[in-house]
Amino acid sequence: MSSTRADRLQSIGTLMALVISIIAMVTSIYEAGIMKSQQKSMVWPYLSLTQQSNNAHFGIQITNKGTGPAIVTSVQVEYKGKTMNDIDELMSSLNPERTFGYDILTNSTIGNYVFTAGESMMLFGLPYNDQTRIVKHNIPNIRIRIGYKSVLDEYWYYDSKYDKHYKEEFKAKTEFKN
């Protein structure tokens, strides 16, 4: 049985259609990867801690410098290597002689909090005076680790001791409660 010219042309047309289909499929997969990367970058959280200080006030502030919300999943606070349970224990450790009343303390609860892009919040703050000077002096001995995730369930945590972010989930040994 001999092939006719029409059969050969049909085979070539079929092969070309198959090649074009494969190219279209590869292009679609590539574009889907690009879209996924763009989506991740649009909802990328990036929590950062800074020590705020001026002549009248000082404290530790948390800011989401990312492009998307940061969902806090875990918070651990240590002072001189000892894990703190809550703000009262932290303030007692920072100021063993309790030279001031806690009515002047500003603090925020961040456990399970969602920071919007660009949002800042004081973890704790105090007016700067002779009674609170010891707390300001002891702030460098505080280590804060905050686990957080994006709305796409990508996990990170920030460690203030090393001023670094890690792309992994963090679960505190003892959750810090404000």
Steps between C-alpha positions, in 0.01 A plus 500: 500500500654828397451828676330764307607858507182586694588242770849648538363852525246384757781336706710818480196708603433265792865520611497881478179516704661276763813720516290817527291339777813406696642853462166647620496266800861587599420872460190465720698320772771768487244782519324330792835490685552871435147579622559297817822693568320829444219393732751406774679834467171688530420340837852468644520601871822618667487573874774711651574615855662830585590668823331839513648769720492873552538730803143436616418138409657164406386153406500218246295541184393233249443596137384302199728623221361248253244536224234278658354415840713324764301253707678452834505132595738490799690739728782418741677757717815428699691718740861399566420151368190445717166460322240753613133404533347845479560875511481508882779243535707686239458837674581344839818351352598825330425702814545269803449784749175609332588863504188597304134404479376311196237766436764682292573192289371487143482148361325313220386144455643358180427127539271397210501860377493584128730788403393668179770613257674806646336469844705569815423427864686549827567167670567705809594856580573715802562866568870566549579614854720407798266216603492335155866554409592147616246349258646694206847388602387132503321496162807361315471187720152422360469241224175492306402234249184551299359232272271620225351391171356644181143452380645227274621310811871564443678514837783718633635610833702794618768465769604830660819348645645461152278759328419233241200348327471127438268337247362231725224458754575598859313369804587659835582276795293740711262742331550857620175659612460872538 
